[in-house]
Amino acid sequence: MIHSKYISQNLSDLEKLSKELAPLLNEGGVVTLNGQIGAGKTTLAKLIIQQLTQTPLEDIVSPTFNLYHTYNKDNLEIAHYDFTELRVN
């Protein structure tokens, strides 16, 4: 398991990070993004999905209210989950 902390200042930082991370991801791997609302987690996830699938960015939706969304390219399936709205009672 790799545990890293990245601090980005702008969209350009997230784009660069997505290009560095995407080639490192392996089949069956799990990536978790943790941060405050508005920190850029969904944007980074969308950019990584774009790198891996070549899906246009505007076609990659945030799963915040649907909980998850899947993307497929060739034999690659990516499941993008967003647990922000889940509450533990």
N, C-alpha and C positions, 0 to 999 in steps of 0.2 A: 504494500500500500504506500502510495506517495501522498504526503500531506504538505501542501504549499500555501503560502499566503501571498496574494498579489494585491497591489493597490493601484487602481487606475484613476487617472485624472480626467479622461475624456474618451470619446468614442474611438478615436484613433488608437489609444492604448488597448482597448478591448479588441479591435480588429487585429492588431499585431499579436495579442495573446492568443486569439482564436486560431491564427495561422500557425503558431508555435505548438499549441496543444493538440489540434486535430490529428496530426500524424502520429502522436504518441498513444492514441486511444486504441485499445485492442478489443476484439470481439468478446462480448460478454462482460466488458468492463463497466464500471459504474463511476460516474462523476457526480459529486455533490457540490453545490454552490451555496454558500451561506453568507448572508449579509442583510442589512436593513432594507426595508422597502425603498425602492428607488436607487439602490446601489449599482444596478446594472446586471444582475444575475440573469434575467430573462434575455436581455440583449446579448450577453456573452453566449448563452445557450443557443440562441438563434444563429449567431455568427458561426459557432462550431458546427451546428447542423448544416448550415450553408456550405461550409468548407468540406464536409464529409459527403454531402448528397448533391451538391451543385443546384439545390433548390433555390429559386429566386427568394431573396430576403422577404419580400412582401407576401410571399405564399407561406411563410413560416409563422404560425400564430402562437400567441401565448396561451398556455393551457390553464391559466389561473382559475377560470370558472368551470372548465370541463375536467379538471384534475390532470388529464394527460392527453397527449396527441402523439401519434406515431408517424414516422417518415420512412419510406422505403426507397432504396436505390440498389439495383442489381440484387445481390444476396445480403445486403446490409439493411437491418431494421434498427431504427433509433426510436426509443420511447422517451418523450420529454414530459416529465412530471412536474407539477407545481403544487406543493402542499401548503401554500400560504394561507388558504382559507380554512384549513382543517383546524379544529379546536378540540382540545382534550378537556372533557368535563370532569 
